[in-house]
Amino acid sequence: MICCFTFILMSLVFRYIEMICCFTFILMSLVFRYIEMICCFTFILMSLVFRYIEMICCFTFILMSLVFRYIEEHIQKTGVAIETQGFTFITSGRKRESLTGNATLHLYPHFRPLLEFKGVTDYLSAEVSSSKQKKFSLLTFVDTPGLVDGDMVYPFSVNSAITWLGKQADLVLVFFDPMGQALCKRTLNIVEQLSDAVGDKLHFYLSKADEAGNETDRQRVMMQIVQELCRRPGLNKCGFEMSTIYIPNPQKPSRCVNQIDGMCQTIEKTINQAVQKTLDQLEKDCNLITSTIKDRLAQDRADVGHNRSVRVHSFLCGLLGVLLPALFILSFIVNTFTKEELDGLVGEGGARVLSVSTAVFVYLWEWIPEDGQVVVVMVFGASCYLLMFLSKYFARQGCNTLSKKEKRTLADYSDYIQDVVRLKKVKLYESYLQQCAAEGDF
């Protein structure tokens, strides 16, 4: 019985140990499964983050590739990380140099309104290149910060700054990558604002077109981008055009049509149009300055005549305001003397003048009843005070006029514009047209 009981007890112990091992195995399987899920989720998350970072910097990579294509010189780094956090001006100069924000504003004083956007100076720089390729000496590229959606906070008003710069530029290039990653809300909002303000300056391009697959896939990508743009009323316009561009790779040939050279031609065409617009604007500015000077001199002559008139009015009112009370008082003084005493004091001629001058006041005074003389004196005093007040009032109505030196300076400016600037503009226009027109046309 003892052996049987021992055998049964050992069987139960082994059964219990077997159950514990099975439970431990199941628990370890669940733990490993959970760890595998965590690793998988981490891998997916890191892939999304990498894709998100790649989306942010696609604009910078494309623009820097375009700059390298145009001037044949590396200016800024390109890659999948965020390379630009501010505005970078790429311009032509004597030697390779990098400028900070204040130096950039000294180089481009017409961009000083950017100071109104608080904090933008610390994120402003310029890269000066000595490249002489194409028409780079007449061109300035502006690389804008990478734009992302979400809760990311920029150290300055990036939307307003980009919109302001877009309005100042002669050409605004908008790049879209093949997967539509650049269609973030912040970017489209800025593009829509620029389309409303300067829609004729906007040019759209499908970048990295060689990575979009075959021609069918590329057309589908472009249709998706166009559909996304057409959802916004400001971008839904007729005549929409999107060229395909990419950086050629000799080791990876592609059958996709590369229109990056057409983009360079668009830039040069814009430069030529800017030269014509500048010369036309110079003519308008000359006319504006000349007409402004003429209007200012004509207004000055009118102001001189007005001042002469108000001075006469002021003098007459002041004279009456002083002379009438003096004659009124003098009439009472003269009336206290007899004719013989007055002749003895001022002479016969002086007495006659005083008598004639005060005769009107003496006659009027005698005509006024005695009970109304006090009222008449008060009214007379008020009238004299009113005349003095009118004298001061007219004296303050004068306008500021130009001095002789200022008139001479304005006349010199007008002569300089007529004799120098206009002739210089005509010569510049002829020199520009001689580069494209036939000799027989001149």
Contacts in CASP RR format, 6 or more apart in sequence:
PFRMAT RR
TARGET T0000
AUTHOR 0000-0000-0000
METHOD contacts of the structure
MODEL  1
MICCFTFILMSLVFRYIEMICCFTFILMSLVFRYIEMICCFTFILMSLVF
RYIEMICCFTFILMSLVFRYIEEHIQKTGVAIETQGFTFITSGRKRESLT
GNATLHLYPHFRPLLEFKGVTDYLSAEVSSSKQKKFSLLTFVDTPGLVDG
DMVYPFSVNSAITWLGKQADLVLVFFDPMGQALCKRTLNIVEQLSDAVGD
KLHFYLSKADEAGNETDRQRVMMQIVQELCRRPGLNKCGFEMSTIYIPNP
QKPSRCVNQIDGMCQTIEKTINQAVQKTLDQLEKDCNLITSTIKDRLAQD
RADVGHNRSVRVHSFLCGLLGVLLPALFILSFIVNTFTKEELDGLVGEGG
ARVLSVSTAVFVYLWEWIPEDGQVVVVMVFGASCYLLMFLSKYFARQGCN
TLSKKEKRTLADYSDYIQDVVRLKKVKLYESYLQQCAAEGDF
50 80 0 8 1.000
51 181 0 8 1.000
52 148 0 8 1.000
53 80 0 8 1.000
53 81 0 8 1.000
53 82 0 8 1.000
54 80 0 8 1.000
54 181 0 8 1.000
55 148 0 8 1.000
55 177 0 8 1.000
55 181 0 8 1.000
55 182 0 8 1.000
55 184 0 8 1.000
56 82 0 8 1.000
56 146 0 8 1.000
56 147 0 8 1.000
56 148 0 8 1.000
57 79 0 8 1.000
57 80 0 8 1.000
57 81 0 8 1.000
57 82 0 8 1.000
57 83 0 8 1.000
57 84 0 8 1.000
57 146 0 8 1.000
58 175 0 8 1.000
58 177 0 8 1.000
58 181 0 8 1.000
58 182 0 8 1.000
58 207 0 8 1.000
58 208 0 8 1.000
59 144 0 8 1.000
59 146 0 8 1.000
59 147 0 8 1.000
59 175 0 8 1.000
59 182 0 8 1.000
60 76 0 8 1.000
60 78 0 8 1.000
60 79 0 8 1.000
60 82 0 8 1.000
60 83 0 8 1.000
60 84 0 8 1.000
60 143 0 8 1.000
60 146 0 8 1.000
61 78 0 8 1.000
61 79 0 8 1.000
61 80 0 8 1.000
61 83 0 8 1.000
62 175 0 8 1.000
62 177 0 8 1.000
62 205 0 8 1.000
62 207 0 8 1.000
62 208 0 8 1.000
63 141 0 8 1.000
63 143 0 8 1.000
63 173 0 8 1.000
63 175 0 8 1.000
64 75 0 8 1.000
64 76 0 8 1.000
64 77 0 8 1.000
64 78 0 8 1.000
64 83 0 8 1.000
64 143 0 8 1.000
65 78 0 8 1.000
65 247 0 8 1.000
66 141 0 8 1.000
66 173 0 8 1.000
66 245 0 8 1.000
66 260 0 8 1.000
66 263 0 8 1.000
67 75 0 8 1.000
67 76 0 8 1.000
67 90 0 8 1.000
67 141 0 8 1.000
68 74 0 8 1.000
68 75 0 8 1.000
69 247 0 8 1.000
69 260 0 8 1.000
69 264 0 8 1.000
70 133 0 8 1.000
70 134 0 8 1.000
70 136 0 8 1.000
70 139 0 8 1.000
70 264 0 8 1.000
70 267 0 8 1.000
71 90 0 8 1.000
71 129 0 8 1.000
71 131 0 8 1.000
71 133 0 8 1.000
71 134 0 8 1.000
71 136 0 8 1.000
72 131 0 8 1.000
72 133 0 8 1.000
73 129 0 8 1.000
73 131 0 8 1.000
73 133 0 8 1.000
75 90 0 8 1.000
75 127 0 8 1.000
75 129 0 8 1.000
76 83 0 8 1.000
76 84 0 8 1.000
76 88 0 8 1.000
76 90 0 8 1.000
76 127 0 8 1.000
76 143 0 8 1.000
77 83 0 8 1.000
82 146 0 8 1.000
84 143 0 8 1.000
84 144 0 8 1.000
84 145 0 8 1.000
84 146 0 8 1.000
85 123 0 8 1.000
85 145 0 8 1.000
85 146 0 8 1.000
86 123 0 8 1.000
86 124 0 8 1.000
86 125 0 8 1.000
86 143 0 8 1.000
86 144 0 8 1.000
86 145 0 8 1.000
87 114 0 8 1.000
87 120 0 8 1.000
87 123 0 8 1.000
87 124 0 8 1.000
87 125 0 8 1.000
87 142 0 8 1.000
87 143 0 8 1.000
87 144 0 8 1.000
87 145 0 8 1.000
87 161 0 8 1.000
87 165 0 8 1.000
88 125 0 8 1.000
88 126 0 8 1.000
88 127 0 8 1.000
88 142 0 8 1.000
88 143 0 8 1.000
89 104 0 8 1.000
89 107 0 8 1.000
89 108 0 8 1.000
89 125 0 8 1.000
89 126 0 8 1.000
89 127 0 8 1.000
89 140 0 8 1.000
89 141 0 8 1.000
89 142 0 8 1.000
90 126 0 8 1.000
90 127 0 8 1.000
90 129 0 8 1.000
90 140 0 8 1.000
90 141 0 8 1.000
90 142 0 8 1.000
90 143 0 8 1.000
91 107 0 8 1.000
91 126 0 8 1.000
91 127 0 8 1.000
91 128 0 8 1.000
91 129 0 8 1.000
91 139 0 8 1.000
91 140 0 8 1.000
91 141 0 8 1.000
92 128 0 8 1.000
92 129 0 8 1.000
92 130 0 8 1.000
92 131 0 8 1.000
92 132 0 8 1.000
92 136 0 8 1.000
92 137 0 8 1.000
92 139 0 8 1.000
93 128 0 8 1.000
93 129 0 8 1.000
93 130 0 8 1.000
93 137 0 8 1.000
94 128 0 8 1.000
94 130 0 8 1.000
95 128 0 8 1.000
95 130 0 8 1.000
96 128 0 8 1.000
96 129 0 8 1.000
96 130 0 8 1.000
97 127 0 8 1.000
97 128 0 8 1.000
98 125 0 8 1.000
98 126 0 8 1.000
98 127 0 8 1.000
98 128 0 8 1.000
99 107 0 8 1.000
99 125 0 8 1.000
99 126 0 8 1.000
99 127 0 8 1.000
99 128 0 8 1.000
100 124 0 8 1.000
100 125 0 8 1.000
101 121 0 8 1.000
101 122 0 8 1.000
101 124 0 8 1.000
101 125 0 8 1.000
101 126 0 8 1.000
102 121 0 8 1.000
103 126 0 8 1.000
104 111 0 8 1.000
104 124 0 8 1.000
104 125 0 8 1.000
104 126 0 8 1.000
105 111 0 8 1.000
105 112 0 8 1.000
105 114 0 8 1.000
105 115 0 8 1.000
105 121 0 8 1.000
105 124 0 8 1.000
107 126 0 8 1.000
108 126 0 8 1.000
110 168 0 8 1.000
111 165 0 8 1.000
111 168 0 8 1.000
113 164 0 8 1.000
114 120 0 8 1.000
114 121 0 8 1.000
114 124 0 8 1.000
114 161 0 8 1.000
114 164 0 8 1.000
114 165 0 8 1.000
115 121 0 8 1.000
117 156 0 8 1.000
117 157 0 8 1.000
117 160 0 8 1.000
117 161 0 8 1.000
117 164 0 8 1.000
118 156 0 8 1.000
118 157 0 8 1.000
119 155 0 8 1.000
119 156 0 8 1.000
120 156 0 8 1.000
120 157 0 8 1.000
120 161 0 8 1.000
122 155 0 8 1.000
123 145 0 8 1.000
123 155 0 8 1.000
123 156 0 8 1.000
129 136 0 8 1.000
134 264 0 8 1.000
134 268 0 8 1.000
135 267 0 8 1.000
135 268 0 8 1.000
135 271 0 8 1.000
138 271 0 8 1.000
138 274 0 8 1.000
138 275 0 8 1.000
139 267 0 8 1.000
139 271 0 8 1.000
142 165 0 8 1.000
142 169 0 8 1.000
144 162 0 8 1.000
144 165 0 8 1.000
145 154 0 8 1.000
145 158 0 8 1.000
145 162 0 8 1.000
147 158 0 8 1.000
147 184 0 8 1.000
147 186 0 8 1.000
147 187 0 8 1.000
147 190 0 8 1.000
148 184 0 8 1.000
148 186 0 8 1.000
149 184 0 8 1.000
149 185 0 8 1.000
149 186 0 8 1.000
159 186 0 8 1.000
159 189 0 8 1.000
159 190 0 8 1.000
162 190 0 8 1.000
163 190 0 8 1.000
163 193 0 8 1.000
163 194 0 8 1.000
163 197 0 8 1.000
166 172 0 8 1.000
166 194 0 8 1.000
166 198 0 8 1.000
166 201 0 8 1.000
167 194 0 8 1.000
167 197 0 8 1.000
167 198 0 8 1.000
169 201 0 8 1.000
170 201 0 8 1.000
170 270 0 8 1.000
170 273 0 8 1.000
170 274 0 8 1.000
171 201 0 8 1.000
171 203 0 8 1.000
171 266 0 8 1.000
171 267 0 8 1.000
171 270 0 8 1.000
172 194 0 8 1.000
172 198 0 8 1.000
172 201 0 8 1.000
172 202 0 8 1.000
172 203 0 8 1.000
173 203 0 8 1.000
173 205 0 8 1.000
173 263 0 8 1.000
174 191 0 8 1.000
174 202 0 8 1.000
174 203 0 8 1.000
174 204 0 8 1.000
174 205 0 8 1.000
175 182 0 8 1.000
175 205 0 8 1.000
175 206 0 8 1.000
175 207 0 8 1.000
176 182 0 8 1.000
176 183 0 8 1.000
176 204 0 8 1.000
176 205 0 8 1.000
176 206 0 8 1.000
176 207 0 8 1.000
176 225 0 8 1.000
176 242 0 8 1.000
177 206 0 8 1.000
177 207 0 8 1.000
177 208 0 8 1.000
178 206 0 8 1.000
178 207 0 8 1.000
178 208 0 8 1.000
178 209 0 8 1.000
178 211 0 8 1.000
178 212 0 8 1.000
178 213 0 8 1.000
178 218 0 8 1.000
178 221 0 8 1.000
179 221 0 8 1.000
180 221 0 8 1.000
180 224 0 8 1.000
180 225 0 8 1.000
180 228 0 8 1.000
183 225 0 8 1.000
183 228 0 8 1.000
188 228 0 8 1.000
188 229 0 8 1.000
188 232 0 8 1.000
188 235 0 8 1.000
191 202 0 8 1.000
191 235 0 8 1.000
192 232 0 8 1.000
192 234 0 8 1.000
192 235 0 8 1.000
194 201 0 8 1.000
194 202 0 8 1.000
195 202 0 8 1.000
195 234 0 8 1.000
195 235 0 8 1.000
195 237 0 8 1.000
196 234 0 8 1.000
203 241 0 8 1.000
203 243 0 8 1.000
203 263 0 8 1.000
203 266 0 8 1.000
204 240 0 8 1.000
204 241 0 8 1.000
204 242 0 8 1.000
204 243 0 8 1.000
205 242 0 8 1.000
205 243 0 8 1.000
205 244 0 8 1.000
205 245 0 8 1.000
205 259 0 8 1.000
205 263 0 8 1.000
206 212 0 8 1.000
206 218 0 8 1.000
206 221 0 8 1.000
206 222 0 8 1.000
206 225 0 8 1.000
206 242 0 8 1.000
206 243 0 8 1.000
206 244 0 8 1.000
206 245 0 8 1.000
207 245 0 8 1.000
207 246 0 8 1.000
208 246 0 8 1.000
209 218 0 8 1.000
209 244 0 8 1.000
209 245 0 8 1.000
209 246 0 8 1.000
209 256 0 8 1.000
209 258 0 8 1.000
210 246 0 8 1.000
210 249 0 8 1.000
210 252 0 8 1.000
210 254 0 8 1.000
210 256 0 8 1.000
210 258 0 8 1.000
211 246 0 8 1.000
212 218 0 8 1.000
212 221 0 8 1.000
212 256 0 8 1.000
215 255 0 8 1.000
215 256 0 8 1.000
218 244 0 8 1.000
218 256 0 8 1.000
222 242 0 8 1.000
225 242 0 8 1.000
226 240 0 8 1.000
226 242 0 8 1.000
229 235 0 8 1.000
229 236 0 8 1.000
229 240 0 8 1.000
230 236 0 8 1.000
243 259 0 8 1.000
243 262 0 8 1.000
243 263 0 8 1.000
244 256 0 8 1.000
244 257 0 8 1.000
244 258 0 8 1.000
244 259 0 8 1.000
245 258 0 8 1.000
245 259 0 8 1.000
245 260 0 8 1.000
245 263 0 8 1.000
246 254 0 8 1.000
246 256 0 8 1.000
246 258 0 8 1.000
246 260 0 8 1.000
247 260 0 8 1.000
248 254 0 8 1.000
248 258 0 8 1.000
275 432 0 8 1.000
276 432 0 8 1.000
279 425 0 8 1.000
279 428 0 8 1.000
279 429 0 8 1.000
279 432 0 8 1.000
282 421 0 8 1.000
282 425 0 8 1.000
283 422 0 8 1.000
283 425 0 8 1.000
286 417 0 8 1.000
286 421 0 8 1.000
286 422 0 8 1.000
286 425 0 8 1.000
289 413 0 8 1.000
289 414 0 8 1.000
289 417 0 8 1.000
290 414 0 8 1.000
290 417 0 8 1.000
290 418 0 8 1.000
293 410 0 8 1.000
293 411 0 8 1.000
293 413 0 8 1.000
293 414 0 8 1.000
294 414 0 8 1.000
296 402 0 8 1.000
296 410 0 8 1.000
297 402 0 8 1.000
297 407 0 8 1.000
297 410 0 8 1.000
297 411 0 8 1.000
300 401 0 8 1.000
300 402 0 8 1.000
300 407 0 8 1.000
303 398 0 8 1.000
303 399 0 8 1.000
303 400 0 8 1.000
303 401 0 8 1.000
304 401 0 8 1.000
306 397 0 8 1.000
306 398 0 8 1.000
306 399 0 8 1.000
307 398 0 8 1.000
307 399 0 8 1.000
307 401 0 8 1.000
310 394 0 8 1.000
310 395 0 8 1.000
310 397 0 8 1.000
310 398 0 8 1.000
311 394 0 8 1.000
311 395 0 8 1.000
313 390 0 8 1.000
313 394 0 8 1.000
314 390 0 8 1.000
314 391 0 8 1.000
314 392 0 8 1.000
314 393 0 8 1.000
314 394 0 8 1.000
314 395 0 8 1.000
315 391 0 8 1.000
317 387 0 8 1.000
317 388 0 8 1.000
317 390 0 8 1.000
317 391 0 8 1.000
317 394 0 8 1.000
318 387 0 8 1.000
318 388 0 8 1.000
318 390 0 8 1.000
318 391 0 8 1.000
320 384 0 8 1.000
320 387 0 8 1.000
321 384 0 8 1.000
321 387 0 8 1.000
321 388 0 8 1.000
321 391 0 8 1.000
322 388 0 8 1.000
324 380 0 8 1.000
324 383 0 8 1.000
324 384 0 8 1.000
324 387 0 8 1.000
325 380 0 8 1.000
325 381 0 8 1.000
325 384 0 8 1.000
327 357 0 8 1.000
327 358 0 8 1.000
327 361 0 8 1.000
328 361 0 8 1.000
328 380 0 8 1.000
330 354 0 8 1.000
330 357 0 8 1.000
330 358 0 8 1.000
331 357 0 8 1.000
331 358 0 8 1.000
331 361 0 8 1.000
331 362 0 8 1.000
331 365 0 8 1.000
334 342 0 8 1.000
334 354 0 8 1.000
334 355 0 8 1.000
334 358 0 8 1.000
335 358 0 8 1.000
335 362 0 8 1.000
337 345 0 8 1.000
339 351 0 8 1.000
342 351 0 8 1.000
342 354 0 8 1.000
342 355 0 8 1.000
343 351 0 8 1.000
344 351 0 8 1.000
345 351 0 8 1.000
346 354 0 8 1.000
365 373 0 8 1.000
368 376 0 8 1.000
402 410 0 8 1.000
430 442 0 8 1.000
433 441 0 8 1.000
433 442 0 8 1.000
434 442 0 8 1.000
END
